[in-house]
């Protein structure tokens, strides 16, 4: 919380018990949000809408029916709901439910090229990496991020070669047991 003081210290008053940071984070959630907010968002922008946090086939279908361009399968690092299904476990059902009516990306746990290969094999069109690029940034700034991306690319290329996939279009679910 010390790192956030310059930005929101006045908003993070300590509750009678528990974490001030948790209380502040809880205050940011709007429990009145419904699927109708997607229509409102579409009415105020021409940008494609990307919805993050989808973990079920039903929610994936609902999202594409409401016109989102892409879905990010993510459990937010498991921080929102302890013991929730992992992004990797949820991915195949979400991909099947979307059925090419939108793009499916995956976020969470991508640390190596083999993780990228598995995500692609399970149907993701792309992966998002949060922690690896932040680690690279912390170690060596822009050059560190570049190095992380080069490592992921090299590891993915090696994993594809070892799996007998000369290009991304040859990656399929049969690679994952």
N, C-alpha and C positions, 0 to 999 in steps of 0.2 A: 504494500500500500504506500510505502514511502515514495516510490517512484511516481505515484499518481498525484501526490500532494500539489505540485505546481498546477495541475489541471482541474482537479475536482475535490480538493480537500474540504471545501465548504459544503459539498454535497454528501460527504461521507462522515456524517456524525455517528459516533459510536452508539449502537443500540444498547438497551439495558443488559443484554447478554448476547453472545455470539459475535460474529465477524461484521465489522463495519463495511468491509469490501463486499461481503455477501449480501448485506442489506442494500447497499447501493446497486449491485447488479440486479437484485430482485426488483428494485424500483424501476428498472429500465424495461421490464416486460409489460406488454399490454395484453391482458387476458381477454380483451374484447375482440381481438383480431380474428377474422374469419377468412374463408377462401375468397370472399367478395372483395377483399382489399386488392387482390390481383387485378380485377377489372378496373378498379380505381387507378392503380398504378399504370395500367396500360393506357388509361385515358389521359394521363398527364405526361407521357413520354413516348417517343418513337423508338427508344432503345429497346433491344431485346431483354426480356426479363429472365433472370437466372435465379432459381429457387434452391437454397441450400438447406440441408437438414432432412432430406427425404430418406426414410428407412423402410418404407413398406410399399408393396405393389399398389394398394388402394390409394395411398397418398400420391404415388407417381402418376397413376391414371388421372386422378383429380387435378393434379398440377397441369398436365398437358391439355386436359379438357378446358382449363381456365386460360390456356394460351401461353404458357411459359415456353421460352425457346430452349431452355436447358435446365437440367436438374443436377444438383451436386449431391451425391450420396455421401452423407456425413453424419457422424454421431457427435461432432464437435469435441472429439478427443475423449468422449465418455464423461466429460465434465458436467453435462447438463442432467444426465440421468445415469446414476451408477448402475453397472451391469447391463446396460443397453446393448443390443446387438451391434457387432462391429460393422464398419462400412463394407468390408470385404464380404461378410456373410450376407448382408442385405443386397449387395450389388446385382447378383443374377436375377432375382425376382423383380427388382426395379427395372432393369434393362428389358426383361420380357414384357413388363406392363407398359413401358413407354413404346415398345414396338416400332422404333424408328420414327416416331412422331415428334421427336425432339432429341437433343443431345444429352448424353449421360456422362457426367464426369464424376470422379471419386476423390474424396479428401479424407485423409487420416491414415497414418501409419506408413506412408510412402517414404522409405528411407534408403532403398537400394534399387538397382536396376531390375532385380528379380521381382520386386514388389510392383514395379511398373508393368512388367511382363504379365504377372498374375492379374492385375487390374484390367489390362487390355484383353486378356484371355477370357475374363468373366464378362466382357462386353462394354467396358468403359471406353469412351472415345478419347479421353485425356485424363490426366491425373493432376492434382494440385499438390504442391509441396509447401508446407509451412515451415516446419522446424528446420529442415536441412538448409534452406537458403538463409534463414536467420542465423544459424550457426556459422555459415560461411561469411555472412556479413559481419558478425561479431569478431571473427578471427582475422579477416583481412579485407573488410569493406567490399567494394565492387569486385575486386579480383577474387575474393573468397567466394562470392556468389557464383562467379563465372566458373571457378574450380569445381564447386559442388555440381553445377549443371553438366560440366564436362565429365565428371565421375559418373553421374547418373546415366548420361548418354553412352559412355563406354561400357558400363555394367549392363545396360539394356542390350547393346549390340552383342556383347559376349553371350548373354543369356539367350538371345534369339538364335545365335549361331549354334549354341549347344542344344537348343530345342529343335533345330532343323527348320527354323523360320527365316527365310531369306529376306522377307519384308513384313511390314506390319499387317498386311492383309492376310497373311498366312497364320497369324496368331488366332487360336480358337480355344473354346472351352475344354477341348480334349487334353490340353496341357495341364489342367488343374484337376486333381483327383478330389 
